Amino acid sequence: MSIVLPQELQNLENQLDERPSSGRGMMDRDTRNAVIAAAWIMLLFGIGAYYLPTVMLALGSLSTVLAGAFGIVFVLAFFSVFWLRARNQRKNQGK
């Protein structure tokens, strides 16, 4: 193992600073907000999906059609949220 002298360390830092950045690792504000929004949506729908069978069984004791309709609405809502968000993003892209 060798000892790195302060001058050598400074030279290495200068070389790293001079290297052009490839753009990796940094997100712009819009991308970061989209990732955060998608994470929240996935988390909330994940929690909802965890309780979906329990709710459907409870509704199924009242009406099987109501239980089926609830499942369909849940799945459609999941995709609708992402569709509406993408539509809104495209609409506000130029602003």
C-alpha positions, 0 to 999 in steps of 0.5 A, spaced: 500 500 500 502 506 498 501 513 501 498 518 497 501 525 497 497 531 498 500 534 491 498 527 488 491 528 491 490 535 488 492 532 481 487 527 481 482 531 483 484 536 478 483 531 472 476 529 475 474 536 474 477 536 467 473 530 465 467 532 461 461 529 464 457 524 461 450 526 464 449 520 468 447 520 475 443 527 474 436 528 473 433 534 471 427 537 475 421 534 471 424 527 471 425 527 478 418 530 479 415 524 475 419 519 478 417 521 485 409 522 482 410 515 479 413 512 486 407 515 490 402 512 485 405 505 485 405 505 493 398 507 493 395 502 488 400 497 491 397 498 498 390 498 495 392 492 491 394 488 497 387 490 500 383 488 494 381 481 495 379 482 502 374 488 499 372 484 493 370 478 498 366 483 502 363 486 496 362 479 494 357 477 500 353 482 498 353 482 490 358 478 486 357 483 480 359 489 485 365 485 487 367 484 479 365 491 478 370 494 484 375 490 481 375 492 474 374 499 476 380 498 481 384 496 475 382 501 470 383 507 475 391 504 476 392 505 468 387 511 468 392 515 473 398 514 469 394 516 462 392 522 465 399 524 468 402 523 461 396 527 457 397 532 462 405 532 461 404 532 454 400 538 454 404 542 459 411 540 455 412 547 452 410 551 458 
